[in-house]
Amino acid sequence: MRRDARLADGRELFYYDDAATTLGPDRGVDARVLDPRPQTATMRQDVLTGEWVSIASSRQNRVFLPPVDQDPLAPQTAANPSEVPALYDVAVFENRSPSFGPGLASAVAAVGAPEAHDPPRGLDDLEALSLDRTRSSVGRCEVVSFSPDTTGSFGTQTETRARTVIEAWADRTAALSALPGIEQVFPFENRGEAIGVTLHHPHGQIYAYPYVTPRTTRLLDSIDRTAPDLFQRILDSEREGPRVVLAGEHWTAFVPFAARWPIEVHLMPHRQLPDFAATSAEERDELAPLYLRLLRGIDALYDSPTPYIAAWHQAPVNRGRDTVRLHLELTSPRRGADRLKFLAGSEAAMGAWIGDVPPEDAADRIREAISSR
């Protein structure tokens, strides 16, 4: 069940209750006195690539590794005026220091929000090239708190809680995709200080972009150059090969043929699904325990938790709905117990990757780690 609320500065907050929640229907009111919401950031176009860069200076002020008693995602107390007024199972709310938004042309989304003075004028406008082009960074950035606990990650949640988070991803994907000006919705989790995480609280984020991201643009081009069923071909090939690490009735996880990272696993549904909103109840039910097994296996590779980025790629809102398939790309720079892969000259400057671990060897180790849990 979802319960809607507002924070003191007008940002939206959504409570998602577990199926067998012990929480009552009433939730606390956010009585804080907050500064006005920041002005919507500005995007600048890199004319050499066509890519847009959001310049969001308000992010410089976001919380950085606060003590547990000042955790901004824990339920509010008299001593901790956090972002969530009441005890909860899963909470989703608008980011206080967003990279995109506020400023959408929506009465619901715009309560207490500043105006976007120069929003994009559609995809054709964003894809045009010229010097010194700017647009307002309209969109939306949401925080997804997996639990009121102050430490952990998605992989430390119960199956019931994981299922609630998946329900929240699906609901928010549908809602954000319906907002004017949104072209792609991206749920993700950053885990570990080595990735740049600034909160130890178990949480992820959802970005709603005003454009189709560069990675997805390249993917659409690859589909155009090969076949509309490219994802099915990849899945069929991997299921017959040596790199599958975990499989169910509806989902399969595998190390990809051309893995870039020392640890890289893709998790894909067996049928064409553009996004979480299109998944069935049965697919969500299976995903919860299967995804937990995968994450716990990744943690079992070493004696300490593995840093990672869990990126859920979804089809754009207005393109590729029948060809781009929902899938997870789980990546970690950890190439040893005490070693990380850093993106140096070739990768960072030229986008020319050099893999440190043969994908087949990585799959063997990940399968063994999953079996050990």
Secondary structure by P-SEA (a helix, b strand, c coil): cccccccccbbbbbbbbccccccccccccccccccccccbbbbbbcccccbbbbbccccccccccccccccccccccccccccccccccbbbbccccccccccccccccccccccccccccccccccccccccccccbbbbbbbbcccccccccccccaaaaaaaaaaaaaaaaaaaacccccccccccccccccccccccccccccccccccaaaaaaaaaaaacccaaaaaaaaaaaaccccccccccccccccccccccbbbbbbccccccccccccaaaaaaaaaaaaaaaaaaaaccccbbbbbbcccccccccccccbbbbbbbbbccccccccccccccccccccccccccaaaaaaaaaaaaaac
